[in-house]
Amino acid sequence: MRRFWLIFAQTVTISLAVLFVVSTLKPEWLGRGSGIVALREVVAGSEQVSAASGFREAARVALPSVVHIYTTKEVKTPRHPLLDDPVFRHFFGDRFGDSDNEPQQTSGLGSGVVVSPNGYILTNYHVVEAADDIEVALADGRKSKARIVGSDPDTDLAVLQVKVDDKAPLPAITFGQMESVKVGDVVLAIGNPFGVGQTVTMGIVSALGRSHLGINTFENFIQTDAAINPGNSGGALVDASGNLVGINTAIYSRSGGSLGIGFAIPVSTAKAVMEQIIQHGTVTRGWIGVEVQDITPELADSFRLPSNEGALISGVVRGGPADAAGVKPGDILIGVAGRKVDDPESMLNLVAGLQPGQSAAFKLRRGQGEVDVNIKVGKRPPLRRPNSSDDE
């Protein structure tokens, strides 16, 4: 019996050794290894095709709606001081004449997004600012002169319009829902970087609600690492379905090229501004005539405040709506029309959203108590200087 078990053990050991060698060196002899490998290849291949098809389809849908914008304007160069120097004129006379006073033509480039088959195009204000001539080139090669319908420097947006052939309407982009955009979502940036031609770059939504950047008066940017470069301004930021979620507007860069930090104006802001410009030619916002600042921890301690929420009123425009309602410097604005004020940025947006001519309830913290005042909202005056965000 003992001999029988010894033979059995040796047979099993040899069989396992042979199986191990065969499965390691020649797995196809077993008819299993190749099936596993093939299955993995098919699965990986289907995933790659699916991902590629998804982004390819998004690009195919959005590309026709993104246009190139070329601008020209005349710039008068200053007269060189040497031309007025008596010694210089003694030796060289008037051979240079007044050539330095002759206007020079400068050109610029950017991108835009077709938002209506009727020829309306959304872009950045800084792309077309002070332009004497604007030409739009569509993705299909058509070119057309464009006129500025209206602009909004506070959000750096402008609306252009080109003449449209009834037989060939422009391919308008589909607007996405800002509420569905989340950090980590895949996005594509489409534009004309450095004038090389239509280009698509891919990235993700890195952050939402970026503000206090000093770029615009009203800031609520989408941050993305999709490559955005000079020439992309005014172009489209689209989701994985090709829907517009933002207008590319700025980058953070030390060299002028992309460092993976780009900013886009959310589609919700862009759409609201666009609709007002198309309907009225301008954007109307509320204004109460105060200057505000952040409440730092030091200020909160000095005012004996429970928190640093709210906006400290540092100045009141004489004769303005707030002045007429009795608002004083040193008051802290903590509520606008029933909505909480977290900081000056939120206060700016809440007041801007009010209808001029109507009265609204404002809640103030004055001393250790709270005061409710009704203010008849005025109309926000035009932007006087770039990046002005403190005067509301």
C-alpha positions in Angstrom: 0.0 0.0 0.0 2.8 2.3 0.9 4.4 1.6 -2.5 1.2 2.4 -4.3 0.9 5.9 -2.6 4.5 6.6 -3.5 3.9 5.9 -7.2 0.7 8.0 -7.1 2.5 10.9 -5.6 5.3 10.8 -8.1 2.8 10.6 -11.0 0.9 13.7 -9.8 4.1 15.6 -9.2 5.4 14.9 -12.7 2.0 15.7 -14.2 1.9 19.1 -12.5 5.4 19.8 -13.5 4.6 19.1 -17.2 1.4 21.2 -17.0 3.4 24.1 -15.6 6.1 23.9 -18.2 3.5 23.7 -21.1 1.3 26.5 -19.8 4.4 28.7 -19.4 6.2 28.0 -22.7 3.3 26.8 -25.0 0.0 28.0 -23.6 -1.7 27.7 -27.0 -1.3 23.9 -26.7 -3.9 24.1 -23.9 -6.3 26.1 -26.0 -7.0 28.7 -23.3 -4.2 31.3 -23.3 -4.9 32.6 -26.8 -8.6 33.0 -26.0 -7.8 35.1 -22.9 -5.4 37.3 -24.8 -7.7 37.7 -27.7 -10.6 38.7 -25.4 -8.5 41.4 -23.7 -7.4 42.7 -27.1 -11.0 42.9 -28.2 -12.2 44.6 -25.0 -9.3 47.1 -25.1 -9.9 47.7 -28.8 -13.6 48.4 -28.3 -12.8 50.9 -25.5 -10.3 52.7 -27.6 -12.6 52.9 -30.6 -15.5 54.0 -28.4 -13.4 56.8 -26.8 -12.0 57.9 -30.1 -15.4 57.9 -31.7 -16.9 59.9 -28.9 -14.4 62.7 -29.2 -14.3 62.5 -33.0 -18.1 62.9 -33.1 -17.9 65.9 -30.7 -15.3 67.6 -32.9 -17.3 66.8 -36.1 -20.4 68.4 -34.6 -18.7 71.5 -33.2 -16.0 72.3 -35.8 -18.3 73.8 -38.5 -19.6 76.4 -35.9 -16.2 77.8 -35.0 -14.9 80.6 -37.2 -11.7 82.6 -37.6 -11.8 86.3 -37.0 -9.3 88.7 -38.7 -9.3 92.4 -37.7 -7.4 95.4 -38.9 -7.2 98.9 -37.4 -5.2 102.1 -37.9 -2.7 103.1 -35.2 -1.0 106.4 -35.3 2.7 106.1 -34.3 4.2 108.9 -32.2 6.6 111.3 -33.9 10.2 110.6 -33.0 11.7 113.3 -30.8 14.8 113.5 -33.0 12.7 114.9 -35.8 12.2 118.0 -33.8 15.8 118.3 -32.7 17.5 121.4 -34.5 20.9 119.6 -34.8 19.3 116.6 -36.3 17.3 118.7 -38.8 20.4 120.7 -39.6 22.2 117.6 -40.8 19.3 115.6 -42.3 16.9 118.4 -43.2 13.3 117.4 -43.8 14.0 114.2 -45.8 12.0 112.2 -43.2 9.0 114.6 -43.4 6.1 113.6 -41.3 6.3 109.9 -42.1 6.2 109.0 -38.4 2.7 110.6 -38.1 1.2 108.5 -40.9 -1.2 105.9 -39.5 0.0 102.3 -39.5 -2.2 99.2 -40.2 -2.1 96.6 -37.5 -3.9 93.2 -37.7 -5.2 90.8 -35.1 -6.7 87.4 -35.1 -9.1 85.4 -32.9 -11.9 83.0 -33.0 -15.7 83.1 -32.8 -18.7 80.8 -32.4 -21.8 80.8 -34.7 -24.8 81.0 -32.4 -27.5 81.5 -34.9 -28.2 80.4 -38.6 -29.1 84.1 -39.2 -25.4 85.1 -39.0 -24.8 86.0 -35.3 -21.4 85.1 -34.0 -20.2 85.3 -30.4 -16.6 86.2 -29.6 -14.5 88.1 -27.0 -14.7 91.9 -26.8 -10.9 92.1 -26.8 -10.7 90.3 -30.2 -12.7 93.1 -32.0 -12.0 96.1 -29.7 -11.4 99.2 -31.8 -11.3 97.2 -35.0 -11.8 99.2 -38.2 -12.4 96.1 -40.3 -13.5 92.6 -39.4 -13.5 89.6 -41.6 -14.9 86.2 -40.7 -13.7 83.0 -42.3 -16.0 79.9 -41.8 -14.8 76.4 -41.5 -16.0 75.6 -45.1 -13.9 78.3 -46.6 -16.5 81.1 -47.0 -15.4 84.6 -46.0 -17.5 87.6 -45.1 -17.2 91.1 -43.6 -18.8 91.4 -40.2 -20.2 94.2 -38.2 -20.4 94.6 -34.4 -23.9 94.2 -33.1 -22.9 95.1 -29.6 -20.3 94.4 -26.9 -20.0 94.0 -23.2 -16.5 94.9 -21.8 -17.6 93.9 -18.3 -17.7 90.2 -19.4 -15.4 90.6 -22.4 -18.0 89.4 -24.8 -19.2 90.8 -28.2 -21.7 89.8 -30.8 -20.9 90.1 -34.6 -23.2 89.6 -37.5 -22.4 88.6 -41.1 -24.7 88.5 -44.1 -26.2 85.1 -44.8 -27.2 83.5 -48.0 -30.7 82.1 -47.5 -29.7 78.9 -49.4 -26.6 78.4 -47.1 -27.4 79.2 -43.5 -24.6 79.2 -41.0 -24.1 76.0 -38.9 -25.1 77.2 -35.4 -23.7 75.4 -32.4 -25.8 73.8 -29.7 -25.8 75.3 -26.3 -25.0 73.0 -23.4 -26.3 73.2 -19.8 -23.9 74.8 -17.3 -25.6 72.9 -14.5 -24.4 69.6 -16.0 -20.7 70.7 -16.2 -18.6 69.2 -13.4 -15.0 69.2 -12.5 -13.3 66.3 -14.3 -15.5 66.4 -17.3 -13.7 66.0 -20.7 -13.8 69.2 -22.8 -12.5 70.2 -26.2 -11.1 73.7 -27.0 -11.6 74.7 -30.6 -10.0 77.8 -32.2 -7.3 79.3 -34.4 -4.2 79.4 -32.2 -1.3 81.5 -33.6 -3.2 81.7 -36.9 -2.2 78.2 -37.9 -5.8 77.1 -38.7 -8.6 75.4 -37.0 -7.3 73.3 -34.1 -8.9 71.0 -31.5 -7.3 70.3 -28.1 -8.5 68.1 -25.3 -8.5 68.4 -21.6 -10.7 68.3 -18.5 -12.6 70.9 -16.5 -10.0 71.7 -13.8 -12.2 74.0 -11.7 -15.4 76.0 -11.7 -16.3 79.5 -10.5 -12.8 81.0 -10.7 -12.9 84.7 -9.8 -10.7 87.4 -8.4 -8.3 87.1 -11.3 -8.5 90.7 -12.5 -9.4 89.7 -16.0 -13.0 90.9 -16.2 -15.4 92.9 -14.0 -17.8 89.9 -13.7 -15.8 86.7 -13.3 -17.1 83.2 -12.9 -14.6 81.3 -15.1 -14.4 77.6 -16.1 -10.8 76.6 -15.7 -9.4 73.9 -18.1 -6.2 72.3 -19.0 -7.2 71.9 -22.6 -4.5 73.8 -24.5 -5.6 77.4 -25.2 -3.1 79.8 -27.0 -3.2 83.3 -28.5 -5.8 83.1 -31.3 -8.1 80.8 -29.4 -9.8 83.8 -27.8 -13.5 83.8 -28.6 -13.4 80.1 -29.6 -15.6 77.3 -28.3 -15.1 75.1 -25.3 -17.4 72.1 -25.9 -18.3 69.0 -23.9 -17.9 65.4 -25.1 -21.1 65.7 -27.1 -20.0 68.8 -29.0 -22.3 71.2 -27.0 -21.0 74.7 -26.1 -20.1 75.0 -22.5 -17.8 78.1 -22.6 -16.1 80.8 -24.6 -12.3 80.6 -24.4 -11.0 83.9 -23.2 -7.7 83.9 -21.3 -4.7 81.8 -20.2 -2.3 81.9 -17.3 1.2 82.0 -18.9 4.7 83.3 -18.2 5.8 82.7 -21.8 2.7 83.5 -23.9 2.0 79.8 -24.5 -0.2 77.3 -22.8 0.8 76.1 -19.4 -2.3 74.1 -18.8 -4.3 76.8 -17.1 -6.9 78.3 -19.4 -10.2 80.2 -18.6 -13.5 80.2 -20.4 -16.6 82.2 -19.9 -19.5 79.9 -18.8 -22.2 79.3 -21.4 -24.9 80.6 -19.0 -23.2 84.0 -18.8 -22.4 84.1 -22.6 -26.0 83.2 -23.5 -27.5 85.8 -21.2 -25.2 88.6 -22.5 -25.7 87.5 -26.1 -29.5 87.6 -25.9 -29.5 91.1 -24.4 -27.1 92.4 -27.1 -29.1 90.9 -29.9 -32.4 92.3 -28.5 -31.2 95.7 -27.3 -27.7 96.2 -28.7 -26.3 96.5 -25.1 -26.4 94.9 -21.7 -28.3 96.6 -18.9 -27.3 95.9 -15.3 -28.3 97.1 -11.9 -26.2 99.6 -9.9 -26.5 101.2 -6.5 -23.4 103.4 -6.4 -21.1 102.0 -3.7 -17.5 100.9 -3.5 -17.0 97.7 -1.6 -14.0 95.6 -0.3 -13.4 92.2 1.2 -13.7 91.7 4.9 -10.4 90.5 6.1 -9.9 88.6 9.4 -8.3 91.8 10.8 -11.3 93.9 9.8 -13.7 91.3 11.2 -11.9 91.5 14.5 -11.9 95.3 14.5 -15.7 95.4 13.7 -16.4 92.6 16.1 -18.0 90.6 13.4 -19.0 86.9 13.9 -17.5 86.1 10.5 -15.9 87.7 7.4 -19.0 87.1 5.2 -20.5 90.1 3.4 -19.1 93.2 1.6 -17.7 96.2 3.5 -19.0 99.5 2.0 -15.9 101.7 1.8 -17.5 104.5 -0.2 -20.9 105.8 -1.4 -21.3 107.7 -4.6 -22.9 111.1 -3.8 -26.4 111.4 -5.2 -26.4 107.7 -6.1 -29.2 105.2 -5.3 -27.4 103.9 -2.1 -26.8 107.5 -0.9 -30.5 108.4 -1.4 -31.5 105.4 0.7 -29.2 106.3 3.6 -26.4 103.8 3.1 -23.2 104.9 4.8 -19.5 104.0 4.5 -18.7 101.3 7.1 -22.0 99.5 6.6 -21.7 95.8 5.7 -23.9 94.5 3.0 -25.1 91.0 3.9 -28.2 90.5 1.8 -29.6 91.6 -1.6 -33.2 90.9 -2.5 -33.4 88.0 0.0 -30.2 86.4 -1.2 -27.1 86.1 1.0 -24.0 88.1 0.2 -20.8 86.1 0.7 -18.2 88.6 -0.6 -17.9 91.6 -2.9 -17.9 89.4 -6.0 -21.2 87.8 -5.1 -22.6 91.2 -4.2 -21.5 92.6 -7.6 -23.3 89.8 -9.4 -26.5 90.1 -7.3 -26.8 93.8 -7.8 -26.1 93.6 -11.5 -28.9 91.1 -11.9 -31.5 93.6 -10.5 -33.8 95.5 -12.8 -33.0 99.2 -13.0 -35.8 101.4 -11.9 -37.2 99.0 -9.4 -36.8 99.0 -5.6 -35.1 96.1 -3.9 -34.5 95.1 -0.3 -31.0 95.3 1.1 -29.9 94.0 4.5 -27.0 95.8 6.2 -25.0 95.2 9.3 -24.5 98.5 11.0 -22.6 98.5 14.3 -23.9 95.5 16.2 -27.3 95.4 14.7 -28.9 94.8 11.3 -30.8 97.4 9.2 -33.2 96.8 6.2 -33.3 99.4 3.5 -35.1 99.7 0.2 -33.0 101.0 -2.7 -34.3 102.1 -6.0 -31.8 100.4 -8.4 -30.1 102.5 -11.0 -28.5 101.6 -14.3 -24.9 100.6 -14.3 -22.8 103.1 -16.2 -20.5 102.0 -19.0 -17.1 100.5 -18.1 -14.7 103.4 -17.7 -11.5 101.4 -17.6 -10.4 97.8 -18.1 -10.6 95.3 -15.2 -12.7 97.6 -13.0 -14.5 95.5 -10.4 -14.8 97.6 -7.2 -17.3 100.3 -8.2 -20.8 99.0 -8.0 
